[in-house]
Amino acid sequence: MLVIRNAQMNAFSAYMMLSFEDRMVKVFSSQAADVQDLRALIKEGILRAGGYEITAEHDVAAFIQWMVKFGSDFDTREQFAWVRPILSHQTLPGSVKIQMISRRLDAAPPATSNE
């Protein structure tokens, strides 16, 4: 499992970052009208996930998936206010944060993007 730590994010090679972005574009391209906008959202998602100490590739992918599905600002919307304490928790590992949010989203009725 590839884990990207904050210090490593800065040193992450351009090739590896582009490779991850390309994989995410392939995954989400059917849900986006414009590939450039999608790539920008993916880059933003990588940075924002890192800010929450979410650094494992598959966890970052989940965070990006939620951005695509619920809106790029899902983590700051009132509708998703319950995610903020989880994401900002200082001692929970990133993977646990993703698991907690995933379980709650799986149990909740479907939500839609307002973007």
N, C-alpha and C positions, 0 to 999 in steps of 0.2 A: 504494500500500500504506500503510495506516494503521499507524504505529508509536507505541506509547505508552511513553514513558520514565518512570523513577521520579518525577522531578519533575513530569511531566505527569499522572501518575496522580492526584495530589492535586488538580490543577486540572481534571481531566476533568469535563465537564459532566454533571449528573444525567441529562439527556436522552440523551446519547450512551451512558452507562453502562447505562441502562435499555434502550436499543435493542439493545446487544450482549447483555445478559442475556436479553432477549426472544427474540432469534435463537437463542441457545444453548438456551433452554427448548424452542423449536420443534424443534430438532435432536434433543434428547435426551429429549423428553417420553415417547416410547414405551418408554423404558428406565427410567422412574422411576414409582413408585407415587404420589408426592405432589409436586405442582408447587412447593409452598412449600419442601419439603426440597431439591428439585432447584435452586431459585433460590438457596438458602443455599449449596449445594455449588458452584454457579457463582461466587458472590461469593467464596467461600473460594479457589476455583481461580484466579481473577483475581489475588487478593492473593499467593497462594503462588507462582504463575508469575512475578509481578513480583519476588518475592524472589530468584528464580533468574536475574533479568535477562532473562526471557522476556516480551517486551512487544509483539511484532507480533500483531495480532488473530488471524491464522490459527494462529500458534504457541500462543497462549493457548488457542485452541479445541482444539488437539491435546492440550494438557496436561489440559484439562477432560475430554476424551474418555477419556483414560487413567484419570482419577479415577472416572468413571462405570463404565468397563469393569472396572478392577482393584481398585477401592476408593479411597475418598477419601484414604487414607494410603499409596497405592501407593509413593510416593517414600521412605518410611521403613520399609517392610516388608523383612524379610530376603530374601524371594523376589526383590525388585528391588534388592538392595544394589548391584548393578552400575550403577544409574542415578545414585547419589549423587555419585560423582566427576565424572560428566559434568555434572550439574545445578549442582554447586558450583564448577565450574572458573571461575577468575577472569577468564580472557582469551577464552574461547570466546564468540562471539556467541550470543544466544538461539536464533536460527534454526538454527545449526549444532548446538546441543545437541539441539533437536527432531529434526533430521535423523538424528543419530547414534543416538538412542534409537529412532526409527521404524525405521531399518534393522535394528537388533538385534531389535526386537519382530516385524518382518515375517519375520525368519529363524528365530525361535524357535517351538517348538510352542505352541499356544494355552494361555494361562493364564486362570484364572477368578478372580473376586472372592471374597474370604472374608468380605465384609461381610454 
